[in-house]
Amino acid sequence: MNSSNHPGKDVFARSGTNVSEVKRRNEQSGLSYNQVKEMMARKQNQK
């Protein structure tokens, strides 16, 4: 399932999920939940 083994080719999980598409969309979606939490914690510690 590792997309690095298949450059330029879509990789699918056993469930039928297009893993390559999920990764592409995640890269375009902005900050993750954990990244936002981390930023908020840093901001709170600066006060």
N, CA, C and O atoms as a Tinker XYZ file with bonds, in Angstrom:
   188  protein
     1  N      0.815000   -1.202000    0.000000    73     2
     2  CA     0.000000    0.000000    0.000000    64     1     3
     3  C      0.852000    1.257000    0.000000    63     2     4     5
     4  O      0.294000    2.351000   -0.084000    81     3
     5  N      2.133000    1.165000    0.087000    73     3     6
     6  CA     3.028000    2.305000    0.103000    64     5     7
     7  C      3.091000    2.942000   -1.283000    63     6     8     9
     8  O      3.516000    2.297000   -2.241000    81     7
     9  N      2.668000    4.213000   -1.396000    73     7    10
    10  CA     2.605000    4.858000   -2.697000    64     9    11
    11  C      3.986000    5.146000   -3.275000    63    10    12    13
    12  O      4.102000    5.379000   -4.478000    81    11
    13  N      5.041000    5.139000   -2.451000    73    11    14
    14  CA     6.377000    5.374000   -2.974000    64    13    15
    15  C      6.838000    4.206000   -3.843000    63    14    16    17
    16  O      7.744000    4.359000   -4.663000    81    15
    17  N      6.219000    3.043000   -3.664000    73    15    18
    18  CA     6.548000    1.886000   -4.489000    64    17    19
    19  C      5.901000    1.962000   -5.863000    63    18    20    21
    20  O      6.267000    1.209000   -6.766000    81    19
    21  N      4.936000    2.869000   -6.027000    73    19    22
    22  CA     4.196000    3.001000   -7.272000    64    21    23
    23  C      4.128000    4.466000   -7.686000    63    22    24    25
    24  O      3.050000    5.058000   -7.641000    81    23
    25  N      5.236000    5.064000   -8.086000    73    23    26
    26  CA     5.217000    6.493000   -8.431000    64    25    27
    27  C      4.294000    6.770000   -9.611000    63    26    28    29
    28  O      4.332000    6.072000  -10.624000    81    27
    29  N      3.462000    7.802000   -9.462000    73    27    30
    30  CA     2.564000    8.206000  -10.527000    64    29    31
    31  C      1.374000    7.282000  -10.724000    63    30    32    33
    32  O      0.599000    7.482000  -11.660000    81    31
    33  N      1.205000    6.290000   -9.883000    73    31    34
    34  CA     0.118000    5.334000  -10.026000    64    33    35
    35  C     -0.729000    5.365000   -8.758000    63    34    36    37
    36  O     -0.191000    5.401000   -7.651000    81    35
    37  N     -2.047000    5.353000   -8.915000    73    35    38
    38  CA    -2.923000    5.344000   -7.748000    64    37    39
    39  C     -2.796000    4.028000   -6.993000    63    38    40    41
    40  O     -2.672000    2.955000   -7.585000    81    39
    41  N     -2.832000    4.143000   -5.661000    73    39    42
    42  CA    -2.713000    2.980000   -4.789000    64    41    43
    43  C     -4.036000    2.828000   -4.045000    63    42    44    45
    44  O     -4.571000    3.800000   -3.511000    81    43
    45  N     -4.556000    1.610000   -4.014000    73    43    46
    46  CA    -5.828000    1.352000   -3.357000    64    45    47
    47  C     -5.649000    0.421000   -2.167000    63    46    48    49
    48  O     -4.871000   -0.531000   -2.218000    81    47
    49  N     -6.388000    0.712000   -1.086000    73    47    50
    50  CA    -6.400000   -0.155000    0.081000    64    49    51
    51  C     -7.335000   -1.334000   -0.198000    63    50    52    53
    52  O     -8.098000   -1.310000   -1.164000    81    51
    53  N     -7.275000   -2.341000    0.631000    73    51    54
    54  CA    -8.167000   -3.498000    0.468000    64    53    55
    55  C     -9.634000   -3.089000    0.474000    63    54    56    57
    56  O    -10.466000   -3.722000   -0.174000    81    55
    57  N     -9.944000   -2.025000    1.213000    73    55    58
    58  CA   -11.332000   -1.562000    1.310000    64    57    59
    59  C    -11.803000   -0.857000    0.047000    63    58    60    61
    60  O    -12.990000   -0.564000   -0.102000    81    59
    61  N    -10.862000   -0.583000   -0.872000    73    59    62
    62  CA   -11.218000    0.119000   -2.108000    64    61    63
    63  C    -10.913000    1.601000   -2.064000    63    62    64    65
    64  O    -11.134000    2.303000   -3.050000    81    63
    65  N    -10.411000    2.092000   -0.948000    73    63    66
    66  CA   -10.073000    3.507000   -0.806000    64    65    67
    67  C     -8.860000    3.840000   -1.662000    63    66    68    69
    68  O     -7.859000    3.124000   -1.641000    81    67
    69  N     -8.954000    4.926000   -2.411000    73    67    70
    70  CA    -7.832000    5.395000   -3.215000    64    69    71
    71  C     -6.894000    6.166000   -2.283000    63    70    72    73
    72  O     -7.109000    7.347000   -2.011000    81    71
    73  N     -5.868000    5.496000   -1.806000    73    71    74
    74  CA    -4.940000    6.075000   -0.832000    64    73    75
    75  C     -4.206000    7.275000   -1.423000    63    74    76    77
    76  O     -3.983000    8.268000   -0.731000    81    75
    77  N     -3.836000    7.189000   -2.677000    73    75    78
    78  CA    -3.119000    8.294000   -3.326000    64    77    79
    79  C     -3.983000    9.553000   -3.353000    63    78    80    81
    80  O     -3.482000   10.650000   -3.110000    81    79
    81  N     -5.260000    9.408000   -3.643000    73    79    82
    82  CA    -6.166000   10.554000   -3.676000    64    81    83
    83  C     -6.360000   11.142000   -2.285000    63    82    84    85
    84  O     -6.406000   12.363000   -2.133000    81    83
    85  N     -6.472000   10.298000   -1.275000    73    83    86
    86  CA    -6.613000   10.775000    0.103000    64    85    87
    87  C     -5.397000   11.601000    0.494000    63    86    88    89
    88  O     -5.536000   12.666000    1.095000    81    87
    89  N     -4.198000   11.116000    0.155000    73    87    90
    90  CA    -2.975000   11.856000    0.472000    64    89    91
    91  C     -2.925000   13.188000   -0.257000    63    90    92    93
    92  O     -2.522000   14.195000    0.325000    81    91
    93  N     -3.328000   13.207000   -1.524000    73    91    94
    94  CA    -3.351000   14.466000   -2.286000    64    93    95
    95  C     -4.303000   15.467000   -1.653000    63    94    96    97
    96  O     -3.971000   16.644000   -1.513000    81    95
    97  N     -5.474000   15.005000   -1.275000    73    95    98
    98  CA    -6.462000   15.918000   -0.672000    64    97    99
    99  C     -6.012000   16.408000    0.700000    63    98   100   101
   100  O     -6.253000   17.564000    1.051000    81    99
   101  N     -5.363000   15.548000    1.477000    73    99   102
   102  CA    -4.858000   15.954000    2.789000    64   101   103
   103  C     -3.813000   17.057000    2.654000    63   102   104   105
   104  O     -3.782000   17.986000    3.461000    81   103
   105  N     -2.962000   16.956000    1.641000    73   103   106
   106  CA    -1.935000   17.982000    1.430000    64   105   107
   107  C     -2.553000   19.329000    1.113000    63   106   108   109
   108  O     -1.965000   20.365000    1.426000    81   107
   109  N     -3.719000   19.338000    0.502000    73   107   110
   110  CA    -4.366000   20.581000    0.092000    64   109   111
   111  C     -5.321000   21.133000    1.142000    63   110   112   113
   112  O     -5.840000   22.237000    0.980000    81   111
   113  N     -5.562000   20.386000    2.215000    73   111   114
   114  CA    -6.635000   20.748000    3.143000    64   113   115
   115  C     -6.247000   21.770000    4.198000    63   114   116   117
   116  O     -7.125000   22.279000    4.895000    81   115
   117  N     -4.982000   22.086000    4.341000    73   115   118
   118  CA    -4.577000   23.038000    5.368000    64   117   119
   119  C     -4.093000   22.327000    6.615000    63   118   120   121
   120  O     -3.580000   21.210000    6.548000    81   119
   121  N     -4.258000   22.982000    7.752000    73   119   122
   122  CA    -3.744000   22.449000    9.011000    64   121   123
   123  C     -4.585000   21.278000    9.513000    63   122   124   125
   124  O     -5.803000   21.250000    9.337000    81   123
   125  N     -3.922000   20.328000   10.131000    73   123   126
   126  CA    -4.631000   19.214000   10.757000    64   125   127
   127  C     -5.098000   19.641000   12.149000    63   126   128   129
   128  O     -4.686000   20.678000   12.668000    81   127
   129  N     -5.945000   18.838000   12.725000    73   127   130
   130  CA    -6.448000   19.089000   14.077000    64   129   131
   131  C     -5.297000   19.190000   15.067000    63   130   132   133
   132  O     -5.264000   20.100000   15.896000    81   131
   133  N     -4.349000   18.253000   14.982000    73   131   134
   134  CA    -3.209000   18.268000   15.906000    64   133   135
   135  C     -2.313000   19.479000   15.682000    63   134   136   137
   136  O     -1.761000   20.013000   16.644000    81   135
   137  N     -2.154000   19.925000   14.450000    73   135   138
   138  CA    -1.347000   21.116000   14.183000    64   137   139
   139  C     -1.996000   22.351000   14.798000    63   138   140   141
   140  O     -1.302000   23.208000   15.345000    81   139
   141  N     -3.303000   22.449000   14.713000    73   139   142
   142  CA    -4.022000   23.585000   15.308000    64   141   143
   143  C     -3.872000   23.558000   16.827000    63   142   144   145
   144  O     -3.614000   24.591000   17.445000    81   143
   145  N     -4.031000   22.383000   17.426000    73   143   146
   146  CA    -3.862000   22.265000   18.884000    64   145   147
   147  C     -2.462000   22.694000   19.295000    63   146   148   149
   148  O     -2.293000   23.399000   20.290000    81   147
   149  N     -1.464000   22.274000   18.537000    73   147   150
   150  CA    -0.083000   22.629000   18.854000    64   149   151
   151  C      0.129000   24.138000   18.759000    63   150   152   153
   152  O      0.774000   24.731000   19.624000    81   151
   153  N     -0.405000   24.754000   17.723000    73   151   154
   154  CA    -0.270000   26.208000   17.564000    64   153   155
   155  C     -0.938000   26.949000   18.719000    63   154   156   157
   156  O     -0.392000   27.921000   19.241000    81   155
   157  N     -2.119000   26.484000   19.113000    73   155   158
   158  CA    -2.841000   27.136000   20.209000    64   157   159
   159  C     -2.071000   26.982000   21.521000    63   158   160   161
   160  O     -2.025000   27.915000   22.324000    81   159
   161  N     -1.479000   25.835000   21.741000    73   159   162
   162  CA    -0.705000   25.612000   22.964000    64   161   163
   163  C      0.513000   26.530000   22.994000    63   162   164   165
   164  O      0.834000   27.109000   24.032000    81   163
   165  N      1.181000   26.659000   21.865000    73   163   166
   166  CA     2.355000   27.556000   21.805000    64   165   167
   167  C      1.958000   28.995000   22.075000    63   166   168   169
   168  O      2.645000   29.713000   22.801000    81   167
   169  N      0.835000   29.417000   21.481000    73   167   170
   170  CA     0.360000   30.790000   21.665000    64   169   171
   171  C      0.016000   31.032000   23.127000    63   170   172   173
   172  O      0.326000   32.090000   23.674000    81   171
   173  N     -0.629000   30.044000   23.765000    73   171   174
   174  CA    -1.003000   30.168000   25.170000    64   173   175
   175  C      0.233000   30.260000   26.051000    63   174   176   177
   176  O      0.222000   30.992000   27.041000    81   175
   177  N      1.292000   29.544000   25.723000    73   175   178
   178  CA     2.517000   29.568000   26.529000    64   177   179
   179  C      3.296000   30.861000   26.367000    63   178   180   181
   180  O      4.124000   31.190000   27.217000    81   179
   181  N      3.049000   31.594000   25.301000    73   179   182
   182  CA     3.755000   32.858000   25.074000    64   181   183
   183  C      3.211000   33.975000   25.948000    63   182   184   185
   184  O      3.894000   34.979000   26.152000    81   183
   185  N      2.011000   33.828000   26.464000    73   183   186
   186  CA     1.392000   34.884000   27.269000    64   185   187
   187  C      1.968000   34.955000   28.639000    63   186   188
   188  O      1.553000   35.793000   29.441000    81   187
